[in-house]
């Protein structure tokens, strides 16, 4: 039994034990009585947090309410395609959809989602005594409209952090070799120059010693949006290029010519830095998405890399899936001078605060029953074991749970980083045109990755294409 399944089984046992509270048990059984026989259908990406919902929380909810929940877990692109097509066609196939943080603004602009705050206020009989959106971390703010109403219950939130191999960084022989070659002590990088030097060293060290070891990961798939996101959400901000280089306050300018930064000097330096890392990363990097970079790290093939936090726990602690258990360190991404100061002052950010929520489409045929399920997964009571099974924390109380604190120690302070430094990271910019601009510019980006066009010329074309798309959509006047 792997770690996630063990955690799931433990969570189910503990969850059953907590049903001793009559008020909690009575609310769920009473509220669910009129929906018995109903089956809710949800669609989400196949990730550790989503699988926990399907395997643990959905069955427990059914036991308490009599409402069945069918959670479909699929690939990232299929999830989006199925959810959006269902909501556009108003077919009502899905009662719940996963909303990634970066797409919420498009959904709100198209009135796809039920206003959770308003509905629970208008129908107080639906409001569970153990549910309160004040319990959520600030990540919930990304799922609110301009009035502060909530449209999605957060179910995962994590940072894209800098992971490094402590066993390699602490190895006396390797430390000596690094010192001899660079004249410096081997330690986690704080700047891009340091990161590059470490990456080059380990790639050469692996080659010289006949090891399947490289210096860095690279989420550089040549035909998947994961590479586009790696650059704009994880790499560019560390060079001081925020919000994709689009200035919303300046007529949504993207080109330097019009006051944007998508093709500015910082963006071009960031892209060349990242392309170099791609070139000294494992050969699978040109076909790697967020999933493959995690498996590459877990296989012990790299010394360091930027990895989505949803994978951090199993990489660091599950021997059934990872060869580097107990050997993983966590740090903030390497930065250019001034970026950290920008983040602390609220003028920028150092990386991506990723995650998602479950929302109810307005086309759902079972809105009330669906809202009960969203309240159920949003309770403080179900969070600790969920956080252990998958490194996601959406409720502030979860940080102080003894089991979570114990896991935090095993993970080398990963949850502490989320709590203390989460404010330095940010979600995607609040653009309702998110998908349109990404799709318009991605083909050019892929041409850069395959060498059909140079990075400088490519970014010039991308910035111009972004402005063309924004003009067509009516944002640029």
C-alpha positions as CSV (number, residue, x, y, z in Angstrom):
1,X,0.0,0.0,0.0
2,X,1.5,3.3,-1.0
3,X,1.7,6.4,1.2
4,X,-1.3,8.1,-0.3
5,X,-3.5,5.1,0.2
6,X,-2.2,4.6,3.8
7,X,-3.0,8.3,4.5
8,X,-6.4,7.9,2.9
9,X,-7.2,4.9,5.1
10,X,-6.1,6.6,8.2
11,X,-8.1,9.7,7.3
12,X,-11.2,7.6,6.8
13,X,-10.8,6.0,10.2
14,X,-10.2,9.3,11.9
15,X,-13.1,10.9,10.1
16,X,-15.4,8.1,11.3
17,X,-14.2,8.6,14.8
18,X,-15.1,12.3,14.8
19,X,-18.7,11.6,14.0
20,X,-19.4,11.4,17.8
21,X,-20.6,15.0,17.6
22,X,-24.4,14.8,17.3
23,X,-24.8,18.3,15.8
24,X,-22.4,17.5,13.0
25,X,-24.0,14.1,12.3
26,X,-27.5,15.4,12.5
27,X,-26.9,18.3,10.1
28,X,-25.5,16.2,7.4
29,X,-28.1,13.5,7.6
30,X,-31.0,16.0,7.9
31,X,-29.7,18.2,5.1
32,X,-29.0,15.2,2.8
33,X,-32.4,13.5,3.5
34,X,-34.3,15.2,0.6
35,X,-31.4,14.5,-1.8
36,X,-31.1,10.7,-1.2
37,X,-30.9,8.9,-4.4
38,X,-29.1,11.8,-6.1
39,X,-25.7,11.2,-7.7
40,X,-23.4,14.2,-8.1
41,X,-21.0,14.2,-10.9
42,X,-17.7,16.2,-10.7
43,X,-14.7,16.5,-13.0
44,X,-11.1,17.3,-11.9
45,X,-7.5,16.8,-12.7
46,X,-5.9,13.5,-11.5
47,X,-3.8,14.9,-8.7
48,X,-3.1,13.7,-5.2
49,X,-5.6,16.2,-3.7
50,X,-8.3,15.3,-6.2
51,X,-7.7,11.6,-5.7
52,X,-8.2,12.1,-2.0
53,X,-11.5,13.7,-2.6
54,X,-12.6,10.8,-4.8
55,X,-11.2,8.0,-2.6
56,X,-11.9,9.4,1.0
57,X,-14.1,12.4,1.2
58,X,-16.7,11.5,-1.4
59,X,-17.4,8.1,0.3
60,X,-17.6,9.7,3.7
61,X,-20.0,12.3,2.5
62,X,-22.2,9.6,1.0
63,X,-22.3,7.8,4.4
64,X,-23.3,11.0,6.2
65,X,-25.9,12.3,3.7
66,X,-26.9,9.5,1.4
67,X,-25.8,11.6,-1.6
68,X,-23.6,9.7,-4.0
69,X,-20.6,11.5,-5.5
70,X,-18.9,10.4,-8.7
71,X,-15.6,12.2,-9.1
72,X,-14.0,11.9,-12.6
73,X,-10.3,12.4,-12.5
74,X,-8.6,13.0,-15.8
75,X,-5.8,14.8,-17.5
76,X,-5.4,18.6,-17.1
77,X,-6.4,19.4,-20.7
78,X,-9.3,16.9,-20.7
79,X,-10.6,18.4,-17.5
80,X,-10.7,21.9,-18.9
81,X,-12.2,20.7,-22.2
82,X,-15.0,18.7,-20.6
83,X,-15.9,21.3,-18.0
84,X,-16.0,24.3,-20.3
85,X,-17.9,22.5,-23.1
86,X,-20.5,21.4,-20.6
87,X,-21.0,24.9,-19.2
88,X,-21.0,26.5,-22.6
89,X,-23.6,24.0,-24.0
90,X,-25.6,24.2,-20.7
91,X,-25.9,20.4,-20.8
92,X,-25.6,20.1,-17.0
93,X,-23.4,16.9,-17.1
94,X,-21.3,18.1,-14.2
95,X,-22.5,19.3,-10.8
96,X,-19.0,20.3,-9.7
97,X,-16.0,21.4,-11.6
98,X,-12.4,21.9,-10.7
99,X,-11.4,25.6,-11.1
100,X,-7.7,26.2,-11.3
101,X,-6.8,29.6,-9.9
102,X,-5.7,31.0,-13.2
103,X,-9.0,30.4,-15.0
104,X,-11.4,31.7,-12.4
105,X,-11.6,35.2,-13.9
106,X,-12.7,33.8,-17.3
107,X,-15.4,31.8,-15.6
108,X,-16.6,34.8,-13.6
109,X,-16.7,37.0,-16.7
110,X,-18.9,34.4,-18.4
111,X,-21.2,33.8,-15.4
112,X,-20.5,30.1,-15.3
113,X,-20.5,29.6,-11.6
114,X,-23.0,29.7,-8.6
115,X,-22.3,32.4,-6.1
116,X,-21.7,30.3,-3.0
117,X,-21.8,33.3,-0.5
118,X,-25.1,34.5,-1.8
119,X,-26.7,31.1,-2.0
120,X,-25.8,30.1,1.5
121,X,-27.0,33.5,2.7
122,X,-30.3,33.2,0.9
123,X,-30.8,29.5,1.9
124,X,-29.5,29.3,5.5
125,X,-30.9,25.8,5.9
126,X,-28.0,24.7,3.6
127,X,-25.3,26.3,5.8
128,X,-23.4,23.6,7.8
129,X,-22.5,24.7,11.3
130,X,-18.9,23.4,10.7
131,X,-18.4,25.4,7.5
132,X,-17.2,29.0,7.5
133,X,-15.3,30.6,4.6
134,X,-13.5,32.7,7.2
135,X,-11.5,29.5,8.0
136,X,-9.8,29.6,4.6
137,X,-6.3,31.0,4.0
138,X,-5.9,34.1,1.9
139,X,-5.7,31.8,-1.1
140,X,-9.5,31.8,-1.1
141,X,-9.4,35.5,-2.2
142,X,-8.5,34.3,-5.7
143,X,-11.9,32.7,-6.0
144,X,-14.0,35.8,-5.1
145,X,-15.5,38.5,-7.2
146,X,-15.1,42.2,-6.8
147,X,-17.8,42.2,-4.1
148,X,-16.0,39.6,-2.1
149,X,-18.5,36.7,-2.8
150,X,-16.9,33.3,-3.0
151,X,-17.4,31.2,-6.1
152,X,-15.2,28.2,-5.3
153,X,-14.3,26.3,-2.2
154,X,-10.5,25.9,-2.2
155,X,-9.3,22.3,-2.2
156,X,-5.6,22.6,-2.9
157,X,-3.1,25.4,-2.5
158,X,0.7,25.1,-2.8
159,X,3.8,26.9,-3.8
160,X,6.1,26.0,-6.7
161,X,9.2,25.7,-4.6
162,X,12.9,25.1,-5.2
163,X,13.7,21.5,-4.3
164,X,17.3,20.2,-3.9
165,X,18.9,17.0,-3.0
166,X,20.3,17.3,0.6
167,X,22.3,14.1,0.2
168,X,24.2,15.5,-2.8
169,X,24.6,19.0,-1.4
170,X,25.9,17.6,1.9
171,X,28.2,14.9,0.4
172,X,31.8,15.7,1.4
173,X,33.3,14.4,-1.8
174,X,30.9,16.5,-3.9
175,X,31.3,19.6,-1.8
176,X,35.1,19.3,-2.2
177,X,34.8,18.9,-5.9
178,X,32.5,21.9,-6.2
179,X,34.8,24.0,-4.1
180,X,37.8,23.0,-6.2
181,X,36.0,23.8,-9.4
182,X,34.2,27.0,-8.4
183,X,36.0,28.3,-5.4
184,X,32.7,28.4,-3.6
185,X,30.8,26.4,-0.9
186,X,28.0,24.2,-2.2
187,X,24.7,25.4,-0.9
188,X,21.2,26.1,-2.3
189,X,21.2,28.9,-4.8
190,X,19.7,32.3,-4.0
191,X,20.6,33.9,-7.4
192,X,20.2,32.7,-11.0
193,X,24.0,32.8,-11.4
194,X,24.4,30.5,-8.5
195,X,21.7,28.2,-9.7
196,X,23.2,28.0,-13.2
197,X,26.7,27.3,-11.7
198,X,25.3,24.4,-9.5
199,X,23.3,23.0,-12.4
200,X,26.3,23.0,-14.7
201,X,28.5,21.4,-12.1
202,X,26.1,18.5,-11.4
203,X,25.4,17.8,-15.0
204,X,29.2,17.6,-15.6
205,X,29.7,15.6,-12.4
206,X,27.1,13.1,-13.5
207,X,28.7,12.7,-16.9
208,X,32.2,12.5,-15.6
209,X,31.2,9.8,-13.0
210,X,29.0,7.7,-15.3
211,X,25.9,8.7,-13.3
212,X,22.3,9.2,-14.5
213,X,22.4,12.7,-12.9
214,X,21.8,16.2,-14.2
215,X,21.9,19.6,-12.6
216,X,18.3,20.7,-12.9
217,X,14.8,20.0,-14.0
218,X,13.1,21.8,-16.9
219,X,9.4,21.8,-17.5
220,X,10.0,22.4,-21.2
221,X,7.5,20.4,-23.2
222,X,7.6,21.6,-26.8
223,X,3.8,21.3,-27.4
224,X,2.1,21.5,-24.0
225,X,1.0,24.7,-22.1
226,X,3.1,23.5,-19.1
227,X,6.2,25.0,-20.7
228,X,4.5,28.3,-21.3
229,X,3.4,28.4,-17.7
230,X,6.8,27.4,-16.4
231,X,8.3,30.5,-18.1
232,X,5.6,33.1,-17.4
233,X,4.5,32.0,-13.9
234,X,7.8,30.6,-12.5
235,X,10.8,31.9,-14.3
236,X,9.9,35.4,-15.5
237,X,8.8,36.7,-12.1
238,X,12.1,35.8,-10.6
239,X,13.7,38.3,-13.0
240,X,11.1,41.0,-12.2
241,X,8.6,40.3,-15.0
242,X,5.2,40.2,-13.4
243,X,1.7,39.5,-14.8
244,X,3.2,38.0,-18.0
245,X,4.7,41.4,-18.8
246,X,1.3,42.9,-19.6
247,X,0.5,46.2,-18.0
248,X,-3.2,46.3,-17.3
249,X,-3.1,49.9,-16.2
250,X,-1.5,51.0,-19.5
251,X,-4.0,49.9,-22.0
252,X,-2.9,46.2,-21.5
253,X,0.4,46.9,-23.2
254,X,2.6,43.9,-23.8
255,X,5.3,45.2,-26.1
256,X,8.1,47.4,-24.8
257,X,7.2,49.8,-27.6
258,X,3.9,50.5,-25.9
259,X,5.0,50.3,-22.3
260,X,4.8,46.5,-21.7
261,X,7.5,44.1,-20.6
262,X,6.7,40.8,-22.3
263,X,9.6,41.3,-24.7
264,X,11.8,43.5,-22.4
265,X,15.4,43.0,-21.5
266,X,14.4,41.2,-18.3
267,X,12.1,38.8,-20.1
268,X,14.7,38.0,-22.7
269,X,17.4,37.4,-20.1
270,X,14.9,35.1,-18.2
271,X,14.2,33.1,-21.3
272,X,17.8,32.6,-22.2
273,X,18.6,31.5,-18.7
274,X,15.8,29.0,-18.8
275,X,16.7,27.7,-22.2
276,X,20.2,27.1,-21.0
277,X,19.0,25.1,-18.1
278,X,16.8,23.1,-20.4
279,X,19.9,22.2,-22.5
280,X,21.7,20.8,-19.5
281,X,18.7,19.0,-18.0
282,X,17.8,15.4,-18.5
283,X,16.8,14.4,-22.0
284,X,13.1,13.9,-21.1
285,X,12.8,17.6,-20.2
286,X,11.7,18.6,-23.7
287,X,8.7,16.4,-23.2
288,X,8.1,17.2,-19.5
289,X,5.1,18.8,-18.0
290,X,4.5,19.4,-14.3
291,X,4.0,15.7,-13.8
292,X,7.2,14.5,-15.5
293,X,9.5,17.0,-13.7
294,X,8.2,15.5,-10.4
295,X,8.9,11.9,-11.5
296,X,12.3,13.0,-12.8
297,X,13.2,14.4,-9.4
298,X,11.8,11.5,-7.5
299,X,13.8,9.1,-9.7
300,X,17.0,10.8,-8.4
301,X,18.0,12.0,-11.8
302,X,18.5,15.7,-10.9
303,X,20.2,17.7,-8.1
304,X,17.7,20.5,-8.0
305,X,14.6,21.9,-9.6
306,X,11.4,24.0,-9.4
307,X,8.6,21.5,-8.5
308,X,4.9,22.1,-7.9
309,X,4.1,21.6,-4.2
310,X,1.4,19.1,-4.9
311,X,4.1,16.6,-5.6
312,X,6.4,17.6,-2.7
313,X,5.1,15.2,0.0
314,X,5.3,12.0,-2.0
315,X,8.7,12.9,-3.4
316,X,10.0,13.5,0.1
317,X,8.3,10.7,2.0
318,X,6.8,7.9,-0.1
319,X,9.4,5.1,-0.9
320,X,6.9,3.4,-3.1
321,X,7.1,6.3,-5.6
322,X,10.4,8.1,-4.8
323,X,14.1,7.2,-4.5
324,X,15.0,10.3,-2.7
325,X,12.9,9.9,0.5
326,X,14.4,11.9,3.4
327,X,16.8,13.6,1.1
328,X,14.8,16.6,-0.1
329,X,15.4,20.1,0.9
330,X,13.1,23.1,0.2
331,X,14.0,26.7,-0.5
332,X,12.7,29.9,-2.2
333,X,13.4,30.2,-5.9
334,X,16.6,31.9,-7.0
335,X,16.0,35.6,-7.7
336,X,17.5,38.7,-9.4
337,X,18.3,41.6,-7.1
338,X,15.2,43.7,-6.2
339,X,12.6,41.0,-6.8
340,X,12.3,39.9,-3.1
341,X,12.0,43.6,-2.1
342,X,9.2,44.0,-4.7
343,X,7.4,41.0,-3.3
344,X,7.7,42.2,0.3
345,X,6.4,45.6,-0.8
346,X,3.5,44.1,-2.7
347,X,4.8,45.3,-6.0
348,X,5.6,41.9,-7.4
349,X,6.1,38.2,-6.4
350,X,8.8,35.5,-6.5
351,X,6.8,32.6,-8.0
352,X,3.6,30.9,-8.4
353,X,1.0,30.3,-5.7
354,X,-0.9,27.5,-7.4
355,X,-4.0,25.6,-6.5
356,X,-7.7,25.2,-7.3
357,X,-11.2,25.1,-6.0
358,X,-14.4,23.2,-6.6
359,X,-17.2,25.3,-7.9
360,X,-20.8,24.6,-9.0
361,X,-21.8,25.4,-12.6
362,X,-25.0,27.4,-12.9
363,X,-26.1,24.6,-15.3
364,X,-25.9,21.9,-12.6
365,X,-29.2,20.1,-12.0
366,X,-28.3,19.5,-8.3
367,X,-27.0,22.8,-7.1
368,X,-28.1,22.5,-3.5
369,X,-26.7,19.0,-3.0
370,X,-23.5,20.1,-4.7
371,X,-23.1,23.0,-2.3
372,X,-23.5,20.6,0.6
373,X,-20.5,18.6,-0.7
374,X,-18.4,21.8,-1.2
375,X,-19.2,22.8,2.4
376,X,-18.2,19.3,3.5
377,X,-14.8,19.4,1.9
378,X,-14.3,23.0,3.2
379,X,-14.5,22.1,6.9
380,X,-11.6,22.3,9.2
381,X,-12.3,18.8,10.5
382,X,-11.4,17.1,7.2
383,X,-8.3,19.0,6.5
384,X,-5.4,17.6,8.5
385,X,-5.3,14.1,7.0
386,X,-5.9,15.6,3.5
387,X,-2.8,17.8,4.0
388,X,-0.8,14.8,5.0
389,X,-1.9,12.7,2.0
390,X,-1.2,15.6,-0.4
391,X,0.8,18.7,0.6
392,X,-2.0,21.2,0.2
393,X,-3.3,23.5,2.9
394,X,-6.4,25.7,2.4
395,X,-7.6,26.3,6.0
396,X,-5.5,28.3,8.5
397,X,-6.2,25.9,11.4
398,X,-4.5,23.1,9.5
399,X,-1.1,24.5,10.1
400,X,-1.4,24.0,13.9
401,X,-2.7,20.4,13.7
402,X,-0.2,18.0,15.5
403,X,-0.2,15.5,12.7
404,X,0.5,18.3,10.1
405,X,3.3,19.7,12.3
406,X,4.9,16.3,12.5
407,X,4.7,15.9,8.7
408,X,6.1,19.4,8.3
409,X,9.2,18.2,10.2
410,X,9.5,15.2,8.0
411,X,9.2,17.4,4.9
412,X,11.9,19.8,6.1
413,X,9.6,22.7,6.8
414,X,7.5,22.7,3.6
415,X,4.3,23.7,5.4
416,X,6.1,26.3,7.4
417,X,7.4,27.8,4.1
418,X,3.8,27.9,2.8
419,X,2.6,29.6,6.0
420,X,5.4,32.1,6.4
421,X,6.4,32.8,2.7
422,X,3.2,32.2,0.9
423,X,2.6,35.9,0.8
424,X,5.7,36.3,-1.4
425,X,4.1,34.2,-4.1
426,X,1.1,35.0,-6.3
427,X,-1.5,33.3,-8.4
428,X,-2.1,34.1,-12.0
429,X,-3.0,37.7,-12.8
430,X,-6.8,38.5,-12.8
431,X,-7.2,38.3,-16.6
432,X,-10.5,37.1,-18.0
433,X,-8.6,36.7,-21.3
434,X,-6.2,34.2,-19.7
435,X,-6.8,31.3,-22.0
436,X,-7.1,33.4,-25.2
437,X,-3.7,35.1,-24.7
438,X,-2.0,31.8,-23.8
439,X,-3.4,30.1,-26.8
440,X,-2.6,32.9,-29.1
441,X,1.1,33.1,-28.0
442,X,1.9,29.5,-27.2
443,X,2.6,28.4,-30.8
444,X,5.3,31.0,-31.1
445,X,6.7,29.9,-27.7
446,X,6.9,26.3,-28.9
447,X,8.7,27.5,-32.0
448,X,11.3,29.1,-29.7
449,X,11.7,25.8,-27.8
450,X,12.2,23.8,-31.0
451,X,14.7,26.3,-32.4
452,X,12.6,27.5,-35.3
453,X,13.0,31.1,-34.0
454,X,15.4,32.8,-31.7
455,X,14.4,33.8,-28.1
456,X,14.6,37.5,-28.7
457,X,12.7,37.5,-31.9
458,X,10.3,35.0,-30.5
459,X,9.4,37.2,-27.5
460,X,9.0,40.2,-29.8
461,X,6.5,38.2,-31.8
462,X,4.7,36.9,-28.7
463,X,4.3,40.4,-27.3
464,X,3.0,41.7,-30.6
465,X,0.6,38.7,-30.9
466,X,-0.6,39.3,-27.3
467,X,-1.5,42.9,-28.1
468,X,-3.2,41.8,-31.3
469,X,-5.3,39.3,-29.4
470,X,-6.1,41.8,-26.7
471,X,-7.2,44.4,-29.3
472,X,-9.4,41.8,-31.0
473,X,-11.0,40.9,-27.6
474,X,-11.7,44.6,-26.9
475,X,-9.2,45.1,-24.0
476,X,-6.8,47.3,-25.9
477,X,-8.4,50.5,-27.2
